[in-house]
Structures are given as structure tokens and as C-alpha cells.
Amino acid sequence: MPPVAKPKRPDVRSPYVFDVREFGRRPGAMRQFDRDLPAETMLGGGSTLDGLYTSEGADLLLDLRLESVVEGVLATGRVSGSLVGECVRCLDPVEVEVDADFQELFYYDPQELTAEEREEALAVVEELLDVESLVRDAVMLELPLQPLCEPDCPGLCPECGVPLAEDPDHHHDAVDPRWAALSGLGAEHGE
């Protein structure tokens, strides 16, 4: 079996990276962390969420428990906070609450896994683990891809762009262009 390429060392400056050196690879050790995560790291950079939600002033709170087990470190976390998106119908800002859970095992030695398992496995690299992908996936699954300000938002007028919620009786007299020539006949006869 060919050796597996060692994963890149996580950047210790990232708020998503945690040092587990103190666990000493002994099962039973545990630590609890609470961190504010800047939303722009999650929403920018061409991610799926980029453009749907804004990160202005948004922070998410990460509550994370790391437990040392025989195979590695079990990460159990909850991400909560709110993000601001745009209603897909009327383009008004929409605040969306996030409360997402995740749990994943980071392996000390992924070499011991089968080839299929290694493809999906996360690893402890130089006694560091990076939970960014777990947080991003949990948040993405929690957020609606088509945020609405109200479930029955009527949206904008397709002709002039007026918000229909402000003027529910708004309408345009549209004449089918095929009948436009006939509309002049009524005016000729004084109707």
C-alpha cells in the first residue's frame, strides 16, 4: 500500500485551528472552547454563500468540545449567530438565525484506515486540528438558499420594480402587442 501524503499543517493563526498537544494522545482528555468566528472568512472567497449573505458586522459563536479517544480527537460543536441575506423576491435585507451542530472524528493516524475511509477522514496534523470545513458545512446546511423576508412576500413588480408589499393593488394595463392596432379603433369611434 503506497503511503498517504501528509496533510498540510493548519495555520495556527486561524480561529478554526485548535492545538491538542496537551492531550498527549491519551484517551479521556477533554477541553471546551468558545470562540467568535468572523463571518467574512466563511462567506468570502467564492464560497457558495458568497453573494447570498453579507458578513458586515456578523460574527458566529463556536462552542466546541474536543475529546481525546483511542483513534484521535472527537470534535463536537455548535455554531450559532445570525447572518444578513437578501430576500430573493423583494431584495430587502433578511436576518437569518443560525444554530447548527456537527460532530467529527479527527484521526491521529489515518494510515490505519482503508483507502475509501482515508478519502473522507480528517486528521490531526502536528497536534493541530482545523474545524473550518465542519463549521462551513454545518452553516451552509442551516441557511436557506432562497431567503425570504416573509413566507408570502409578493416581491417586485416585474415591469417597474415597485415593491408589491407596499402597493398590493399595483398593476399595469398591458396590451398584447398583437391586439395593439385594434385599441386605436375604439378611440376613432368615440368610445
Accessible surface in RSA format (square Angstrom, percent):
REM  Atomic radii and reference values for relative SASA: ProtOr
REM  Chains: A
REM  Algorithm: Lee & Richards
REM  Probe-radius: 1.40
REM  Slices: 20
REM RES _ NUM      All-atoms   Total-Side   Main-Chain    Non-polar    All polar
REM                ABS   REL    ABS   REL    ABS   REL    ABS   REL    ABS   REL
RES MET A   1   175.37  90.8  95.04  62.9  80.33 191.3  97.32  82.7  78.05 103.4
RES PRO A   2   109.43  79.8  98.97  90.2  10.46  38.0 105.47  87.1   3.95  24.6
RES PRO A   3   115.62  84.3  93.95  85.6  21.67  78.8  97.77  80.7  17.85 110.9
RES VAL A   4    63.65  41.9  42.90  38.8  20.74  50.0  48.60  42.2  15.04  40.8
RES ALA A   5    90.41  83.1  66.03 101.9  24.39  55.5  77.55 109.2  12.87  34.1
RES LYS A   6   148.63  72.5 118.22  72.5  30.41  72.4  81.86  73.7  66.77  71.1
RES PRO A   7    66.79  48.7  50.65  46.2  16.13  58.6  61.74  51.0   5.05  31.4
RES LYS A   8   186.02  90.7 160.59  98.5  25.43  60.5 112.73 101.5  73.28  78.1
RES ARG A   9   111.12  46.7  96.78  49.3  14.34  34.1  36.85  50.4  74.27  45.0
RES PRO A  10    17.33  12.6   7.34   6.7   9.99  36.3  15.98  13.2   1.36   8.4
RES ASP A  11    69.11  48.4  56.24  56.0  12.87  30.4  36.24  85.3  32.87  32.8
RES VAL A  12    84.37  55.5  62.28  56.4  22.09  53.2  62.46  54.3  21.90  59.4
RES ARG A  13   201.82  84.7 169.62  86.5  32.20  76.7  81.66 111.6 120.16  72.8
RES SER A  14    27.36  23.1  18.62  24.9   8.74  20.1  21.60  46.0   5.76   8.1
RES PRO A  15    38.87  28.3  32.83  29.9   6.05  22.0  38.87  32.1   0.00   0.0
RES TYR A  16     2.80   1.3   2.80   1.6   0.00   0.0   2.52   1.9   0.27   0.3
RES VAL A  17     8.80   5.8   3.03   2.7   5.77  13.9   3.03   2.6   5.77  15.7
RES PHE A  18     1.05   0.5   0.05   0.0   1.00   2.6   1.05   0.6   0.00   0.0
RES ASP A  19    57.44  40.2  44.91  44.7  12.53  29.6  27.79  65.4  29.65  29.6
RES VAL A  20     1.12   0.7   0.48   0.4   0.63   1.5   0.62   0.5   0.50   1.3
RES ARG A  21   150.76  63.3 141.67  72.2   9.09  21.6  60.66  82.9  90.10  54.6
RES GLU A  22   103.32  59.3  75.70  57.3  27.62  65.8  46.11  89.2  57.22  46.7
RES PHE A  23     4.23   2.1   4.21   2.6   0.02   0.1   4.23   2.6   0.00   0.0
RES GLY A  24    41.57  51.3   0.00   N/A  41.57  51.3  24.57  67.4  17.00  38.1
RES ARG A  25   114.21  48.0  95.72  48.8  18.49  44.0  43.33  59.2  70.88  43.0
RES ARG A  26   142.62  59.9 142.10  72.4   0.52   1.2  65.75  89.9  76.87  46.6
RES PRO A  27    80.93  59.0  58.72  53.5  22.21  80.8  58.93  48.7  22.01 136.8
RES GLY A  28    69.65  85.9   0.00   N/A  69.65  85.9  41.04 112.6  28.61  64.1
RES ALA A  29    26.94  24.8  14.30  22.1  12.64  28.8  24.75  34.9   2.19   5.8
RES MET A  30   105.55  54.7  78.32  51.8  27.22  64.8  64.44  54.8  41.11  54.5
RES ARG A  31    93.28  39.2  88.70  45.2   4.58  10.9  20.29  27.7  72.98  44.2
RES GLN A  32    92.78  51.9  71.43  52.2  21.35  50.8  45.15  96.1  47.64  36.1
RES PHE A  33    25.94  13.0  21.10  13.1   4.84  12.6  25.94  15.7   0.00   0.0
RES ASP A  34   100.88  70.7  71.24  70.9  29.64  70.1  24.20  57.0  76.68  76.5
RES ARG A  35    73.83  31.0  68.61  35.0   5.22  12.4  27.06  37.0  46.77  28.3
RES ASP A  36    99.45  69.7  80.54  80.2  18.91  44.7  19.57  46.1  79.88  79.7
RES LEU A  37     0.15   0.1   0.15   0.1   0.00   0.0   0.15   0.1   0.00   0.0
RES PRO A  38    39.03  28.4  38.80  35.4   0.23   0.8  38.81  32.0   0.22   1.4
RES ALA A  39     0.34   0.3   0.22   0.3   0.12   0.3   0.34   0.5   0.00   0.0
RES GLU A  40    96.12  55.2  89.70  67.9   6.42  15.3  43.50  84.1  52.61  43.0
RES THR A  41    58.30  41.5  39.95  40.5  18.35  43.7  48.54  65.2   9.76  14.8
RES MET A  42     1.77   0.9   1.77   1.2   0.00   0.0   1.45   1.2   0.32   0.4
RES LEU A  43     5.78   3.2   5.57   4.0   0.20   0.5   5.63   4.0   0.15   0.4
RES GLY A  44    29.62  36.5   0.00   N/A  29.62  36.5  25.19  69.1   4.43   9.9
RES GLY A  45    89.79 110.7   0.00   N/A  89.79 110.7  46.22 126.8  43.58  97.6
RES GLY A  46    66.51  82.0   0.00   N/A  66.51  82.0  31.92  87.6  34.59  77.5
RES SER A  47    24.48  20.7   7.67  10.2  16.81  38.7  18.90  40.2   5.58   7.8
RES THR A  48    84.09  59.8  62.48  63.3  21.60  51.5  45.00  60.4  39.09  59.1
RES LEU A  49     0.62   0.3   0.62   0.4   0.00   0.0   0.62   0.4   0.00   0.0
RES ASP A  50    73.05  51.2  54.57  54.3  18.48  43.7   4.19   9.9  68.86  68.7
RES GLY A  51    73.77  91.0   0.00   N/A  73.77  91.0  41.13 112.9  32.64  73.1
RES LEU A  52    55.65  31.0  50.77  36.3   4.88  12.3  53.01  37.2   2.64   7.1
RES TYR A  53    11.08   5.2   0.11   0.1  10.97  28.6   3.11   2.3   7.97   9.8
RES THR A  54    55.35  39.4  48.80  49.5   6.55  15.6  42.70  57.4  12.65  19.1
RES SER A  55    27.64  23.4  22.19  29.6   5.44  12.5   0.00   0.0  27.64  38.7
RES GLU A  56   152.15  87.4 129.20  97.7  22.95  54.6  52.99 102.5  99.16  81.0
RES GLY A  57    90.25 111.3   0.00   N/A  90.25 111.3  46.76 128.3  43.50  97.4
RES ALA A  58    11.82  10.9   3.44   5.3   8.38  19.1   9.42  13.3   2.41   6.4
RES ASP A  59    82.21  57.6  66.54  66.2  15.67  37.1  16.12  37.9  66.09  65.9
RES LEU A  60     0.71   0.4   0.25   0.2   0.46   1.1   0.71   0.5   0.00   0.0
RES LEU A  61    79.65  44.4  77.89  55.7   1.75   4.4  77.89  54.7   1.75   4.7
RES LEU A  62     0.86   0.5   0.73   0.5   0.13   0.3   0.73   0.5   0.13   0.4
RES ASP A  63    55.55  38.9  53.06  52.8   2.49   5.9  11.45  26.9  44.10  44.0
RES LEU A  64     0.05   0.0   0.00   0.0   0.05   0.1   0.05   0.0   0.00   0.0
RES ARG A  65    84.89  35.6  84.52  43.1   0.38   0.9  11.24  15.4  73.65  44.6
RES LEU A  66     0.26   0.1   0.26   0.2   0.00   0.0   0.26   0.2   0.00   0.0
RES GLU A  67    46.68  26.8  46.68  35.3   0.00   0.0   5.06   9.8  41.62  34.0
RES SER A  68     3.11   2.6   0.00   0.0   3.11   7.2   0.00   0.0   3.11   4.4
RES VAL A  69    45.07  29.7  42.98  38.9   2.08   5.0  44.80  38.9   0.27   0.7
RES VAL A  70   118.35  77.9  99.43  90.0  18.92  45.6 101.17  87.9  17.18  46.6
RES GLU A  71    95.10  54.6  84.10  63.6  11.00  26.2  39.99  77.3  55.11  45.0
RES GLY A  72     0.00   0.0   0.00   N/A   0.00   0.0   0.00   0.0   0.00   0.0
RES VAL A  73     0.00   0.0   0.00   0.0   0.00   0.0   0.00   0.0   0.00   0.0
RES LEU A  74    44.68  24.9  44.68  32.0   0.00   0.0  44.68  31.4   0.00   0.0
RES ALA A  75     0.00   0.0   0.00   0.0   0.00   0.0   0.00   0.0   0.00   0.0
RES THR A  76    36.31  25.8  34.01  34.5   2.30   5.5  34.01  45.7   2.30   3.5
RES GLY A  77     6.18   7.6   0.00   N/A   6.18   7.6   4.01  11.0   2.17   4.9
RES ARG A  78   110.02  46.2 109.33  55.7   0.69   1.6  29.31  40.1  80.71  48.9
RES VAL A  79     0.00   0.0   0.00   0.0   0.00   0.0   0.00   0.0   0.00   0.0
RES SER A  80    33.34  28.2  33.12  44.2   0.22   0.5  17.95  38.2  15.38  21.6
RES GLY A  81    23.66  29.2   0.00   N/A  23.66  29.2  21.28  58.4   2.37   5.3
RES SER A  82    32.35  27.3  25.71  34.3   6.64  15.3   0.67   1.4  31.68  44.4
RES LEU A  83     0.48   0.3   0.35   0.3   0.13   0.3   0.48   0.3   0.00   0.0
RES VAL A  84    50.25  33.1  50.22  45.5   0.03   0.1  50.22  43.6   0.03   0.1
RES GLY A  85     5.07   6.3   0.00   N/A   5.07   6.3   3.56   9.8   1.52   3.4
RES GLU A  86    96.57  55.4  93.55  70.8   3.02   7.2  27.17  52.6  69.40  56.7
RES CYS A  87     0.04   0.0   0.00   0.0   0.04   0.1   0.00   0.0   0.04   0.0
RES VAL A  88    67.87  44.7  37.86  34.3  30.01  72.3  42.61  37.0  25.26  68.5
RES ARG A  89   103.86  43.6  91.31  46.5  12.55  29.9  28.40  38.8  75.45  45.7
RES CYS A  90    14.06  10.6   7.26   8.1   6.80  16.0   4.45  11.3   9.61  10.4
RES LEU A  91   100.26  55.8  87.24  62.4  13.02  32.7  87.46  61.4  12.80  34.4
RES ASP A  92    75.69  53.0  75.21  74.9   0.48   1.1  10.16  23.9  65.53  65.4
RES PRO A  93   105.47  76.9  87.51  79.8  17.95  65.3  88.66  73.2  16.80 104.4
RES VAL A  94    16.03  10.5  12.73  11.5   3.30   8.0  15.97  13.9   0.06   0.2
RES GLU A  95   115.90  66.5  86.49  65.4  29.41  70.0  26.29  50.9  89.61  73.2
RES VAL A  96    19.06  12.5  16.32  14.8   2.74   6.6  19.06  16.6   0.00   0.0
RES GLU A  97   119.89  68.8 104.50  79.1  15.39  36.6  64.66 125.1  55.23  45.1
RES VAL A  98     2.90   1.9   0.00   0.0   2.90   7.0   0.00   0.0   2.90   7.9
RES ASP A  99    76.64  53.7  62.34  62.1  14.30  33.8  25.64  60.3  51.01  50.9
RES ALA A 100     6.51   6.0   3.51   5.4   3.00   6.8   6.51   9.2   0.00   0.0
RES ASP A 101    92.96  65.1  67.83  67.5  25.14  59.4  31.73  74.7  61.23  61.1
RES PHE A 102    22.67  11.3  10.71   6.6  11.96  31.1  21.32  12.9   1.35   3.9
RES GLN A 103   106.43  59.5  80.98  59.2  25.45  60.6  21.57  45.9  84.86  64.4
RES GLU A 104    63.42  36.4  59.18  44.8   4.24  10.1   6.41  12.4  57.01  46.5
RES LEU A 105    37.19  20.7  34.48  24.7   2.72   6.8  34.48  24.2   2.72   7.3
RES PHE A 106     3.01   1.5   3.01   1.9   0.00   0.0   3.01   1.8   0.00   0.0
RES TYR A 107    51.31  24.0  51.31  29.2   0.00   0.0  17.16  12.9  34.15  42.1
RES TYR A 108    25.09  11.7  13.61   7.7  11.48  29.9  13.19   9.9  11.90  14.7
RES ASP A 109    60.42  42.3  54.61  54.4   5.81  13.7  19.74  46.5  40.68  40.6
RES PRO A 110    26.98  19.7  26.98  24.6   0.00   0.0  26.98  22.3   0.00   0.0
RES GLN A 111    76.82  43.0  68.40  50.0   8.42  20.0  36.79  78.3  40.03  30.4
RES GLU A 112   146.78  84.3 108.47  82.1  38.31  91.2  45.67  88.3 101.10  82.5
RES LEU A 113    27.86  15.5  23.92  17.1   3.94   9.9  25.60  18.0   2.26   6.1
RES THR A 114    74.90  53.3  67.22  68.2   7.68  18.3  72.01  96.7   2.89   4.4
RES ALA A 115    55.41  51.0  48.18  74.3   7.24  16.5  48.79  68.7   6.63  17.6
RES GLU A 116   128.21  73.6 121.80  92.1   6.41  15.3  62.77 121.4  65.44  53.4
RES GLU A 117    90.41  51.9  81.68  61.8   8.74  20.8  36.71  71.0  53.70  43.8
RES ARG A 118    39.56  16.6  25.00  12.7  14.56  34.7   8.47  11.6  31.09  18.8
RES GLU A 119   145.20  83.4 107.17  81.1  38.03  90.6  42.24  81.7 102.96  84.1
RES GLU A 120   145.27  83.4 126.58  95.8  18.69  44.5  53.12 102.7  92.15  75.2
RES ALA A 121    26.95  24.8   1.82   2.8  25.13  57.2   7.56  10.6  19.39  51.4
RES LEU A 122    46.75  26.0  44.81  32.1   1.95   4.9  46.65  32.8   0.10   0.3
RES ALA A 123    19.43  17.9   6.92  10.7  12.51  28.5   6.92   9.7  12.51  33.1
RES VAL A 124     9.08   6.0   0.00   0.0   9.08  21.9   0.00   0.0   9.08  24.6
RES VAL A 125     8.62   5.7   7.45   6.7   1.17   2.8   8.62   7.5   0.00   0.0
RES GLU A 126    89.04  51.1  64.99  49.2  24.06  57.3  33.89  65.5  55.16  45.0
RES GLU A 127    39.22  22.5  39.22  29.7   0.00   0.0  24.53  47.4  14.69  12.0
RES LEU A 128     3.26   1.8   3.08   2.2   0.19   0.5   3.08   2.2   0.19   0.5
RES LEU A 129     0.90   0.5   0.00   0.0   0.90   2.3   0.90   0.6   0.00   0.0
RES ASP A 130    50.70  35.5  43.49  43.3   7.20  17.0  15.81  37.2  34.89  34.8
RES VAL A 131     0.00   0.0   0.00   0.0   0.00   0.0   0.00   0.0   0.00   0.0
RES GLU A 132    46.98  27.0  46.85  35.4   0.13   0.3   8.25  16.0  38.73  31.6
RES SER A 133    55.84  47.2  51.11  68.2   4.73  10.9  45.62  97.1  10.22  14.3
RES LEU A 134    20.06  11.2  18.30  13.1   1.76   4.4  19.10  13.4   0.97   2.6
RES VAL A 135     0.00   0.0   0.00   0.0   0.00   0.0   0.00   0.0   0.00   0.0
RES ARG A 136    55.54  23.3  55.50  28.3   0.04   0.1  20.79  28.4  34.75  21.1
RES ASP A 137    79.93  56.0  78.03  77.7   1.91   4.5  22.84  53.8  57.09  56.9
RES ALA A 138    10.11   9.3   1.80   2.8   8.31  18.9   8.13  11.4   1.98   5.2
RES VAL A 139     0.00   0.0   0.00   0.0   0.00   0.0   0.00   0.0   0.00   0.0
RES MET A 140    53.49  27.7  44.11  29.2   9.37  22.3  36.95  31.4  16.54  21.9
RES LEU A 141   159.41  88.8 127.87  91.5  31.53  79.3 130.50  91.7  28.90  77.8
RES GLU A 142    76.34  43.8  54.08  40.9  22.27  53.0   5.61  10.8  70.73  57.8
RES LEU A 143     7.96   4.4   0.13   0.1   7.83  19.7   0.38   0.3   7.59  20.4
RES PRO A 144    56.88  41.5  45.19  41.2  11.68  42.5  56.66  46.8   0.22   1.4
RES LEU A 145   109.73  61.1  98.95  70.8  10.78  27.1  98.95  69.5  10.78  29.0
RES GLN A 146   130.56  73.0 119.76  87.5  10.80  25.7  25.11  53.4 105.46  80.0
RES PRO A 147     1.59   1.2   0.31   0.3   1.29   4.7   1.59   1.3   0.00   0.0
RES LEU A 148    56.97  31.7  38.30  27.4  18.67  46.9  38.30  26.9  18.67  50.2
RES CYS A 149    46.44  35.1  24.71  27.6  21.73  51.1  15.67  39.7  30.77  33.2
RES GLU A 150   100.06  57.4  99.26  75.1   0.79   1.9  31.19  60.3  68.86  56.2
RES PRO A 151   116.04  84.6  99.45  90.7  16.59  60.3 102.61  84.7  13.43  83.5
RES ASP A 152   118.15  82.8  99.16  98.7  18.99  44.9  46.35 109.1  71.80  71.6
RES CYS A 153     8.04   6.1   2.29   2.6   5.75  13.5   2.29   5.8   5.75   6.2
RES PRO A 154    72.75  53.0  44.02  40.1  28.73 104.4  54.48  45.0  18.27 113.5
RES GLY A 155     3.98   4.9   0.00   N/A   3.98   4.9   3.39   9.3   0.59   1.3
RES LEU A 156    55.07  30.7  39.89  28.5  15.18  38.2  39.89  28.0  15.18  40.8
RES CYS A 157     8.34   6.3   5.22   5.8   3.12   7.3   0.10   0.3   8.24   8.9
RES PRO A 158   131.01  95.5  88.22  80.4  42.78 155.5  99.93  82.5  31.08 193.2
RES GLU A 159   118.31  67.9  77.78  58.8  40.54  96.5  29.42  56.9  88.89  72.6
RES CYS A 160    66.52  50.3  29.48  32.9  37.04  87.0  36.78  93.2  29.74  32.1
RES GLY A 161    38.02  46.9   0.00   N/A  38.02  46.9  22.22  61.0  15.80  35.4
RES VAL A 162    51.84  34.1  49.68  45.0   2.16   5.2  51.80  45.0   0.04   0.1
RES PRO A 163    46.42  33.8  46.42  42.3   0.00   0.0  46.42  38.3   0.00   0.0
RES LEU A 164    40.00  22.3  39.04  27.9   0.96   2.4  39.04  27.4   0.96   2.6
RES ALA A 165    71.35  65.6  44.98  69.4  26.37  60.0  50.43  71.0  20.92  55.4
RES GLU A 166   139.41  80.0 104.80  79.3  34.60  82.4  46.69  90.3  92.71  75.7
RES ASP A 167    57.41  40.2  55.91  55.6   1.50   3.5  15.51  36.5  41.89  41.8
RES PRO A 168   110.95  80.9  81.68  74.5  29.27 106.4  84.97  70.2  25.98 161.5
RES ASP A 169   123.67  86.6 108.10 107.6  15.57  36.8  37.91  89.2  85.76  85.5
RES HIS A 170    43.68  23.9  23.74  16.5  19.94  51.0  19.46  20.1  24.22  28.2
RES HIS A 171   136.56  74.6 111.92  77.8  24.64  63.0  90.35  93.1  46.20  53.8
RES HIS A 172    77.35  42.3  54.04  37.6  23.31  59.6  37.50  38.6  39.85  46.4
RES ASP A 173   131.82  92.3  99.02  98.6  32.81  77.6  37.92  89.2  93.91  93.7
RES ALA A 174    83.76  77.0  47.08  72.6  36.68  83.4  53.04  74.7  30.72  81.4
RES VAL A 175    88.30  58.1  63.89  57.8  24.41  58.8  67.16  58.4  21.14  57.3
RES ASP A 176    51.05  35.8  37.47  37.3  13.58  32.1  26.52  62.4  24.53  24.5
RES PRO A 177   113.79  82.9  95.50  87.1  18.29  66.5  98.64  81.4  15.15  94.2
RES ARG A 178   196.53  82.5 163.17  83.2  33.37  79.4  79.19 108.2 117.34  71.1
RES TRP A 179   151.16  60.7 149.78  72.5   1.38   3.2 130.52  69.6  20.64  33.5
RES ALA A 180    50.54  46.5  43.00  66.4   7.53  17.1  43.35  61.0   7.19  19.0
RES ALA A 181    89.84  82.6  62.74  96.8  27.09  61.6  75.92 106.9  13.92  36.9
RES LEU A 182    89.90  50.1  82.04  58.7   7.86  19.8  82.26  57.8   7.64  20.6
RES SER A 183    74.85  63.3  46.81  62.5  28.04  64.6  40.62  86.5  34.23  48.0
RES GLY A 184    34.87  43.0   0.00   N/A  34.87  43.0  33.16  91.0   1.71   3.8
RES LEU A 185    83.25  46.4  83.00  59.4   0.26   0.6  83.04  58.3   0.22   0.6
RES GLY A 186    24.31  30.0   0.00   N/A  24.31  30.0  21.95  60.2   2.37   5.3
RES ALA A 187    79.46  73.1  53.85  83.1  25.60  58.2  58.30  82.1  21.15  56.0
RES GLU A 188   133.19  76.5  94.91  71.8  38.28  91.1  44.88  86.8  88.31  72.1
RES HIS A 189   136.57  74.6 106.32  73.9  30.25  77.4  74.21  76.5  62.36  72.6
RES GLY A 190    72.90  89.9   0.00   N/A  72.90  89.9  38.26 105.0  34.65  77.6
RES GLU A 191   169.64  97.4 107.73  81.5  61.91 147.4  71.19 137.7  98.45  80.4
END  Absolute sums over single chains surface
CHAIN  1 A    12098.3       9248.7       2849.6       6589.0       5509.3
END  Absolute sums over all chains
TOTAL         12098.3       9248.7       2849.6       6589.0       5509.3
